[in-house]
Amino acid sequence: AVENQLKICGFKSNGDVTGLYLARQGLRSIPSLSQFNRLKYLWLNNNKIQDLTFLIKNYCLTELYLNNNELRDISGALKHLCSLQILFLHNNELKKLGKTVKELKGMISLHTLNLFQNPLACVADYRLYVIYILPSVQLLDRKLVTQRERESAFHLYNPERSLLVQSIAFGKRVNSPLGTPVGSRRCIQPSRRLIMPSGCEFGDNTNKVPFENPEDAVLVQAMTRSLTEFSAVDWNKVASCQERRLQNKAEPLEKMTVQFR
């Protein structure tokens, strides 16, 4: 099958091969493809493959299509493929969600992943678990990963960190110039009434009750935060000691002061 593909594409040397289409060949096993060290795109879908050891040295792979095979385990077979961006594993026999996702954890460029039609997809909160462990994935099982899903996954699998994030108020950007004084801006109150959890008071640092809406936490922290002032001087315009001796009177320093809350 490999030789036929090379003849069809007209490759003269193994180093010229960047893509191989070996789908729908009825293949049960494949010899090592390490001789194709520049291989980027590999189609192996719709075969009967059960083992992936033949990919042990194909570090340049960016797209790998293994859907519709007979894979039961991928442990130790794909974790070295750090450049992988697209991976199709749907319609196989993968059962262990933890081991499967752990194998893909080092793929920081992976943005498209298919795992549906595997037994592991029936595990409770399967989608949120994959989103939490693999934050680079943007398209999971043909469906875009939303910001709400990322927040839900973070709250579910890291509840302590989630409560900490909700208890502080540094998650919002102020849409105003940096040099605008605080006193010159009018405080804009929210259009809805702030509903605070029972037992929560301003300045109560021992309160552990989370806010239902993160915007409430931002508003409460902003109202209790003290005024901070930052001053800076352009030292390129400051006269040196020798220049000050030659001048009859010292020029005032140009100081820029920024106030923010």
PyMOL commands that set and color helices and strands:
alter all, ss='L'
color gray80, all
select helices_A, chain A and resi 2-9+14-16+53-55+97-103+119-122+126-133+147-157+159-167+182-184+214-224+235-237+241-246
alter helices_A, ss='H'
color red, helices_A
select strands_A, chain A and resi 19-21+41-43+63-65+86-88+112-114+139-140+143-144+228-233+255-260
alter strands_A, ss='S'
color yellow, strands_A
deselect
rebuild
show_as cartoon
